[in-house]
Amino acid sequence: MADRGTDRVKRGMAEMQKGGVIMDVVNAEQAKIAEEAGAVAVMALERVPADIRAAGGVARMADPTIVEEVMNAVSIPVMAKARIGHIVEAKVLESLGVDYIDESEVLTPADEVYHLDKSEYTVPFVCGARDLGEAMRRVGEGASMLRTKGEPGTGNIVEAVRHMRMVQSELKKISGMSKDELMTEAKNLGAPYELLLDIKETGKLPVVNFAAGGIATPSDASLMMQLGADGVFVGSGIFKSDHPDKFARAIVEATTHYQDYDLIGRLSRGLGTAMQGIEISNLDPSERMQDRGW
Amino acid sequence: MVKIGVLALQGAVQEHVKSLKAPEAEIVIVKRVDQLDDLDGLVFPGGESTTMRRLVDKYDFFEPLQKFAQAKKPIFGTCAGLILMANHIVHETTGHLQMVNMDVERNAFGRQRESFETRLSVKGVGEDVEAVFIRAPLIRNVGEDVDVLATYDGEIVAACQGHLLACSFHPELTDDTRFHQYFVQMVRESKETADDTLAVT
């Protein structure tokens, strides 16, 4: 008897990514650079978030040709993004055989009310969250992995830091609560009670939680690991930098040895210019990707 | 007292630490080569084998790990860890650490949607051992000196060559700690033998 698509199989896949870096790529060549640099997975996209931001308009699932090109180029897992609530994009990506789907706020949402019922799929999902309530709503819908939303495509770490600190502090709060406080907390956070009970008992999130949305340097990656991330996603930070190959390798090493400051110092030397960053307060509210999803 | 390390370059490290817990056993997370010196046994966790190999090279773990195996100290590899240990990898020119006389095929079941869990009989470990296979490798061939411990659908998924133990699946993702405790016992026996030899000489 073999059971596919169980929680253990879907969440376990994310467990194997821990301590690693997942990189956004737009073609086979970039995917190979990422794999060579030591990425644990790649996210196949038509455009990296910084370019999605620049292009404007509606951002959709990538052309399956690009996803397949990336899948054929590397042996590490390949992830791809579907629009929030877009059942068909997700089903198409599942049938293509991608290893993980990101139901992502980087793309334009297809549904303003409902996220996908991710428990329906054999393929596992990762979702973004700004706080514990949002994180647990996504797990309640069947997400097998979480990430901070941050503010994608800005090269500005401040939002990812905010979201990681928020989740960690709420996690500690729940762990220290008595059982009779949990139902009210579940109501306040908008989180399923059973998941909060699980957190109280284990003292940790039920799934792996990565950092994403604004990581541009080795120090950024190390910072997020110190704040409690299990690993990092780097979107625009690598292929929008001066030397993608060098940045990719340095970010991988800084993630592994996130407390070795001599090493991170050495890794940061002569890397060239990181991606151009954006100050969050200069973003128009309509340009804030983190506010997509609910 | 035995001291067992979990190689922590990348992958599911804490899960192994949890499953290895036993009386009179200290479990440590290994990130630097100098930590290998006072270990009696070592675990290669699951993760991405290409990433781990790059970090093994980057931090000069390659020779020290081979020496660890040559010193007859027990090593247990799961999934990516098994790939690191194999002499030969199907479709690739060379194996990684080349410790165990076996041919391994990566992602042998296909992609993540083909990943699954089941229960297996594992020689020496027990019946109905919970086994989670994630983008798992298979052992296609083994040498005469390698003992097959478990098969799934006629294919080899766990093997042992003297003090070297490897499986394609992830016992560390379950609450069933029998496989890890089997390894802890291997480490204990290996240490006793080594101590006896030392006493004689």
Boltz contact constraints between the chains, C-beta under 6 A:
constraints:
  - contact:
      token1: [A, 1]
      token2: [B, 118]
      max_distance: 6.0
  - contact:
      token1: [A, 2]
      token2: [B, 116]
      max_distance: 6.0
  - contact:
      token1: [A, 2]
      token2: [B, 118]
      max_distance: 6.0
  - contact:
      token1: [A, 3]
      token2: [B, 116]
      max_distance: 6.0
  - contact:
      token1: [A, 3]
      token2: [B, 117]
      max_distance: 6.0
  - contact:
      token1: [A, 4]
      token2: [B, 116]
      max_distance: 6.0
  - contact:
      token1: [A, 6]
      token2: [B, 117]
      max_distance: 6.0
  - contact:
      token1: [A, 8]
      token2: [B, 117]
      max_distance: 6.0
  - contact:
      token1: [A, 8]
      token2: [B, 132]
      max_distance: 6.0
  - contact:
      token1: [A, 8]
      token2: [B, 173]
      max_distance: 6.0
  - contact:
      token1: [A, 9]
      token2: [B, 115]
      max_distance: 6.0
  - contact:
      token1: [A, 9]
      token2: [B, 117]
      max_distance: 6.0
  - contact:
      token1: [A, 12]
      token2: [B, 132]
      max_distance: 6.0
  - contact:
      token1: [A, 12]
      token2: [B, 134]
      max_distance: 6.0
  - contact:
      token1: [A, 12]
      token2: [B, 173]
      max_distance: 6.0
  - contact:
      token1: [A, 13]
      token2: [B, 112]
      max_distance: 6.0
  - contact:
      token1: [A, 13]
      token2: [B, 134]
      max_distance: 6.0
  - contact:
      token1: [A, 15]
      token2: [B, 12]
      max_distance: 6.0
  - contact:
      token1: [A, 16]
      token2: [B, 11]
      max_distance: 6.0
  - contact:
      token1: [A, 16]
      token2: [B, 12]
      max_distance: 6.0
  - contact:
      token1: [A, 16]
      token2: [B, 46]
      max_distance: 6.0
  - contact:
      token1: [A, 16]
      token2: [B, 47]
      max_distance: 6.0
  - contact:
      token1: [A, 18]
      token2: [B, 12]
      max_distance: 6.0
  - contact:
      token1: [A, 19]
      token2: [B, 10]
      max_distance: 6.0
  - contact:
      token1: [A, 20]
      token2: [B, 10]
      max_distance: 6.0
  - contact:
      token1: [A, 20]
      token2: [B, 51]
      max_distance: 6.0
  - contact:
      token1: [A, 38]
      token2: [B, 51]
      max_distance: 6.0
  - contact:
      token1: [A, 38]
      token2: [B, 54]
      max_distance: 6.0
  - contact:
      token1: [A, 40]
      token2: [B, 48]
      max_distance: 6.0
  - contact:
      token1: [A, 40]
      token2: [B, 51]
      max_distance: 6.0
  - contact:
      token1: [A, 76]
      token2: [B, 48]
      max_distance: 6.0
  - contact:
      token1: [A, 97]
      token2: [B, 111]
      max_distance: 6.0
  - contact:
      token1: [A, 99]
      token2: [B, 111]
      max_distance: 6.0
  - contact:
      token1: [A, 99]
      token2: [B, 112]
      max_distance: 6.0
  - contact:
      token1: [A, 122]
      token2: [B, 113]
      max_distance: 6.0
  - contact:
      token1: [A, 123]
      token2: [B, 113]
      max_distance: 6.0
  - contact:
      token1: [A, 256]
      token2: [B, 9]
      max_distance: 6.0
  - contact:
      token1: [A, 256]
      token2: [B, 55]
      max_distance: 6.0
